[in-house]
Amino acid sequence: MGDFAADTAIERQDDARYRASLSRDWEIWGPMGGYLAAIALRAAGAEATLERPVSFFCHFLGPSRFGDVDLTVEALRRGRSVESIRVRMTQGDRGVLDATVCVGAANAGLEHEVATFPTVPPPEELASLAELTVDAGRPPMPFWDNFDARPIAFRSDWPPDGPLDPSWQQWQRFIPTSTFADPWLDAARSVLLCDLPSWPALMARHAWTFVEGGPWWVAPTLDLYVAFHRLVPSEPWLFVEGRVPVATDGLAACHARLWSTDGALVASGGGQGYFRAVPPPD
């Protein structure tokens, strides 16, 4: 099990340069893209002069390995109400990620909210992923040890017999620490969670095709965008929903939304994955 705050920590090297250490606790196909993005957001926060994370966008430039990465932060624009910050993550002489972060001052304006929270049980009424996978004889990959995860619909018979709706819904609570008073840490967990549903939503549609002797695929994330609608530093649980409405031309697009327990939309975003064929597991 990792610790999100510790595992995304950055250490200042000199003016606008930082270093972070990638923890193996956040491994999927190597370091998870959303985990890398969360570190980049924290680096932007360290150089921001305004207080409110507004949005995050990044391109993943190449694979990374567990160990140290360097981050260079540049202010593209500084204003009294809005600023734009660029973060570049490298490992040795290789680019890993290039991000742009928008930051704002406290503000007031027109308000409405018509987003509809899905009709789902609260997390305390659902079994944990750890319990469900043990009962199914299918222990989860170690990445899931970072969360208390409560699936809305868990299938013990996996893979399914045919294609399902390409969507995924799950309550997520980071452990051992579940809330983050630092607004940049609070926003960073939204960045990681918006990257989370793409593969499980895609597999709902296609896992049945992963048969012995057939092709196997991965789909590393190419880019990721997150809009921060509100900060919820005292909220331990976030409801994560993702949908892959289209997969074509070797690309899979995911749309993600995060909700609080009282049904407020916390963040939304998404990105695209790029398919690569891989050898079937032994």
C-alpha positions as CSV (number, residue, x, y, z in Angstrom):
1,M,0.0,0.0,0.0
2,G,1.2,3.5,-0.9
3,D,0.5,6.8,0.7
4,F,-0.8,9.4,-1.9
5,A,0.6,12.5,-0.2
6,A,4.0,11.0,0.4
7,D,4.2,9.3,-3.0
8,T,3.4,12.5,-4.9
9,A,5.7,14.7,-2.8
10,I,8.1,17.0,-4.6
11,E,11.5,18.3,-3.4
12,R,12.8,21.7,-4.5
13,Q,16.2,21.5,-6.2
14,D,16.6,25.2,-7.1
15,D,14.4,27.9,-8.6
16,A,11.4,26.3,-10.4
17,R,13.0,22.9,-10.4
18,Y,11.8,19.9,-8.4
19,R,12.4,16.2,-8.0
20,A,10.0,13.4,-7.1
21,S,10.4,9.7,-6.6
22,L,8.0,7.3,-8.4
23,S,6.6,4.6,-6.1
24,R,6.0,1.1,-7.4
25,D,2.7,1.1,-5.3
26,W,1.1,3.0,-8.2
27,E,2.0,0.5,-10.9
28,I,-0.3,-0.5,-13.7
29,W,1.7,-0.8,-17.0
30,G,4.6,0.9,-15.2
31,P,3.8,4.1,-13.3
32,M,0.1,5.0,-13.8
33,G,-0.4,8.0,-16.0
34,G,-2.8,9.7,-13.5
35,Y,-0.2,9.3,-10.8
36,L,2.4,11.1,-12.9
37,A,-0.1,13.8,-13.7
38,A,-0.9,14.3,-10.0
39,I,2.8,14.9,-9.2
40,A,3.0,17.4,-12.0
41,L,0.0,19.3,-10.6
42,R,1.7,19.5,-7.2
43,A,4.8,21.0,-8.8
44,A,2.6,23.6,-10.4
45,G,1.0,24.3,-7.1
46,A,4.4,24.9,-5.5
47,E,5.0,27.8,-8.0
48,A,1.5,29.2,-8.2
49,T,0.8,32.6,-6.7
50,L,-3.0,32.2,-6.8
51,E,-4.9,29.7,-4.7
52,R,-7.5,27.8,-6.8
53,P,-6.6,25.0,-9.2
54,V,-8.9,25.5,-12.2
55,S,-7.8,22.9,-14.8
56,F,-5.1,20.5,-15.8
57,F,-4.0,19.2,-19.2
58,C,-1.1,17.1,-20.2
59,H,0.5,15.0,-22.9
60,F,2.4,11.8,-21.9
61,L,5.6,12.0,-23.9
62,G,7.1,8.6,-23.2
63,P,7.3,5.7,-20.8
64,S,8.8,6.2,-17.3
65,R,10.3,3.8,-14.8
66,F,10.2,3.7,-11.0
67,G,12.7,6.0,-9.5
68,D,13.5,9.8,-9.6
69,V,12.0,12.2,-12.1
70,D,12.8,15.9,-12.5
71,L,10.2,18.6,-12.9
72,T,10.8,22.1,-14.4
73,V,8.1,24.6,-13.8
74,E,7.5,27.8,-15.9
75,A,5.0,30.5,-15.5
76,L,3.5,31.2,-18.9
77,R,1.3,34.0,-17.7
78,R,0.7,35.6,-14.3
79,G,-2.3,37.9,-13.7
80,R,-4.2,39.2,-10.7
81,S,-7.1,36.8,-11.3
82,V,-5.7,33.9,-13.5
83,E,-2.3,32.4,-14.2
84,S,-1.0,29.7,-16.5
85,I,1.8,27.3,-15.5
86,R,3.7,24.8,-17.5
87,V,5.3,21.7,-16.0
88,R,7.7,19.4,-17.8
89,M,8.6,16.0,-16.3
90,T,11.8,14.3,-17.4
91,Q,13.7,11.2,-16.4
92,G,17.4,11.4,-17.5
93,D,17.4,12.8,-21.0
94,R,13.8,11.6,-21.8
95,G,10.6,13.6,-21.7
96,V,7.9,11.9,-19.6
97,L,5.1,14.4,-19.5
98,D,4.3,18.0,-20.5
99,A,1.5,19.7,-18.6
100,T,-0.3,23.1,-18.5
101,V,-2.2,24.1,-15.4
102,C,-4.7,27.0,-15.0
103,V,-4.9,28.6,-11.6
104,G,-7.4,31.2,-10.4
105,A,-8.1,33.6,-7.6
106,A,-11.3,33.4,-5.5
107,N,-14.1,34.6,-7.7
108,A,-17.9,35.1,-7.9
109,G,-20.3,34.9,-10.8
110,L,-23.4,33.3,-12.2
111,E,-24.2,29.9,-10.8
112,H,-26.3,26.9,-11.6
113,E,-26.0,23.1,-11.5
114,V,-28.0,20.7,-13.7
115,A,-25.6,17.7,-13.6
116,T,-27.5,14.7,-12.4
117,F,-25.9,12.4,-9.9
118,P,-26.4,8.7,-10.9
119,T,-28.8,6.7,-8.8
120,V,-26.4,4.4,-6.9
121,P,-26.1,3.1,-3.3
122,P,-23.8,5.0,-0.9
123,P,-20.4,3.4,-0.3
124,E,-21.3,2.1,3.2
125,E,-24.0,-0.1,1.7
126,L,-21.6,-1.8,-0.8
127,A,-19.0,-4.6,-0.3
128,S,-15.4,-3.6,-0.8
129,L,-13.5,-4.7,-3.9
130,A,-11.0,-6.5,-1.7
131,E,-13.8,-8.6,-0.2
132,L,-15.5,-9.3,-3.6
133,T,-12.3,-10.4,-5.3
134,V,-11.3,-12.7,-2.5
135,D,-14.7,-14.3,-2.6
136,A,-14.4,-14.7,-6.4
137,G,-10.9,-16.2,-6.1
138,R,-9.5,-13.3,-8.2
139,P,-7.3,-11.1,-6.1
140,P,-6.8,-7.6,-7.5
141,M,-3.5,-6.2,-8.7
142,P,-1.5,-4.4,-5.9
143,F,-2.5,-1.0,-7.3
144,W,-5.9,-1.4,-5.7
145,D,-4.4,-1.6,-2.3
146,N,-4.2,2.2,-2.4
147,F,-7.9,2.5,-2.1
148,D,-11.0,1.3,-0.2
149,A,-13.0,0.7,-3.4
150,R,-16.7,-0.1,-3.6
151,P,-17.9,-1.3,-7.0
152,I,-21.5,-0.6,-8.0
153,A,-21.7,-3.8,-10.1
154,F,-19.1,-6.5,-9.6
155,R,-19.0,-9.6,-11.9
156,S,-17.6,-12.7,-10.3
157,D,-17.8,-14.5,-13.7
158,W,-15.0,-12.7,-15.5
159,P,-14.5,-12.3,-18.4
160,P,-18.2,-12.0,-19.5
161,D,-19.6,-14.1,-22.3
162,G,-20.1,-11.1,-24.6
163,P,-19.8,-7.3,-24.8
164,L,-21.2,-5.1,-22.0
165,D,-21.8,-1.4,-21.9
166,P,-18.4,0.3,-21.9
167,S,-18.8,2.0,-18.6
168,W,-17.5,1.8,-15.1
169,Q,-18.7,3.1,-11.7
170,Q,-17.0,2.8,-8.3
171,W,-16.7,4.6,-5.0
172,Q,-13.1,5.4,-4.2
173,R,-11.5,6.4,-0.9
174,F,-7.7,6.8,-0.7
175,I,-6.0,4.9,2.2
176,P,-4.4,5.2,4.6
177,T,-5.1,9.0,4.3
178,S,-8.5,9.8,2.8
179,T,-8.9,13.6,3.0
180,F,-6.4,16.4,2.0
181,A,-6.6,19.9,3.4
182,D,-4.0,21.1,0.9
183,P,-6.1,22.2,-2.1
184,W,-3.4,21.0,-4.5
185,L,-3.4,17.5,-3.0
186,D,-7.2,17.5,-3.1
187,A,-7.1,18.4,-6.8
188,A,-4.3,15.9,-7.4
189,R,-6.5,13.0,-6.3
190,S,-9.1,14.2,-8.8
191,V,-6.5,14.1,-11.5
192,L,-5.5,10.5,-10.7
193,L,-9.1,9.4,-10.4
194,C,-10.1,10.9,-13.8
195,D,-7.5,8.7,-15.4
196,L,-8.7,5.6,-13.6
197,P,-11.9,4.4,-15.4
198,S,-10.6,4.3,-19.0
199,W,-9.3,0.7,-19.0
200,P,-12.0,-0.9,-16.8
201,A,-14.7,0.8,-18.9
202,L,-13.1,-0.4,-22.1
203,M,-12.7,-4.0,-20.8
204,A,-16.4,-4.2,-20.0
205,R,-16.9,-4.1,-23.8
206,H,-13.9,-6.2,-24.9
207,A,-12.7,-8.5,-22.2
208,W,-14.6,-11.4,-23.7
209,T,-12.4,-11.2,-26.8
210,F,-9.2,-11.8,-24.8
211,V,-9.1,-15.5,-25.5
212,E,-6.3,-18.0,-25.5
213,G,-4.3,-17.6,-28.7
214,G,-6.0,-14.3,-29.6
215,P,-4.6,-10.8,-29.6
216,W,-4.1,-9.0,-26.3
217,W,-4.0,-5.2,-26.0
218,V,-3.0,-2.4,-23.7
219,A,-3.9,1.2,-24.2
220,P,-1.5,3.7,-22.5
221,T,-2.9,7.1,-22.0
222,L,-1.8,9.8,-24.5
223,D,-3.4,12.8,-22.8
224,L,-5.5,13.8,-19.9
225,Y,-7.7,16.8,-19.2
226,V,-9.4,17.6,-15.8
227,A,-11.6,20.5,-14.9
228,F,-11.9,21.1,-11.1
229,H,-15.5,22.2,-10.4
230,R,-15.1,22.4,-6.6
231,L,-12.7,21.4,-3.9
232,V,-13.9,18.9,-1.3
233,P,-11.1,18.6,1.2
234,S,-13.2,17.1,3.9
235,E,-14.8,14.5,1.6
236,P,-13.2,11.0,2.0
237,W,-15.3,9.3,-0.7
238,L,-15.5,10.2,-4.4
239,F,-17.8,8.4,-6.8
240,V,-16.0,7.8,-10.1
241,E,-17.8,7.1,-13.3
242,G,-16.2,6.6,-16.7
243,R,-17.4,5.7,-20.2
244,V,-15.6,4.9,-23.4
245,P,-18.2,6.0,-26.0
246,V,-15.9,5.2,-29.0
247,A,-12.8,3.1,-29.7
248,T,-11.7,3.3,-33.3
249,D,-8.6,3.9,-35.4
250,G,-6.4,2.4,-32.6
251,L,-7.7,5.0,-30.1
252,A,-10.0,4.8,-27.1
253,A,-11.6,8.0,-25.7
254,C,-12.8,8.0,-22.1
255,H,-15.1,10.6,-20.4
256,A,-14.8,10.7,-16.6
257,R,-16.8,12.4,-13.8
258,L,-16.2,12.6,-10.1
259,W,-19.0,13.2,-7.5
260,S,-19.2,13.8,-3.8
261,T,-21.4,11.8,-1.4
262,D,-24.0,14.6,-1.5
263,G,-24.3,14.4,-5.3
264,A,-22.2,17.4,-6.2
265,L,-20.0,17.2,-9.4
266,V,-16.4,17.6,-8.2
267,A,-14.4,17.2,-11.4
268,S,-14.8,16.0,-15.0
269,G,-12.4,15.2,-17.8
270,G,-11.0,12.5,-19.8
271,G,-8.4,11.5,-22.4
272,Q,-7.4,9.1,-25.1
273,G,-5.5,5.8,-25.0
274,Y,-3.4,4.4,-27.8
275,F,-3.7,0.7,-28.4
276,R,-0.6,-1.6,-28.5
277,A,-0.7,-5.3,-29.0
278,V,1.1,-7.3,-26.3
279,P,2.0,-11.0,-25.9
280,P,-0.7,-12.9,-23.9
281,P,0.3,-13.6,-20.3
282,D,1.9,-17.0,-19.5
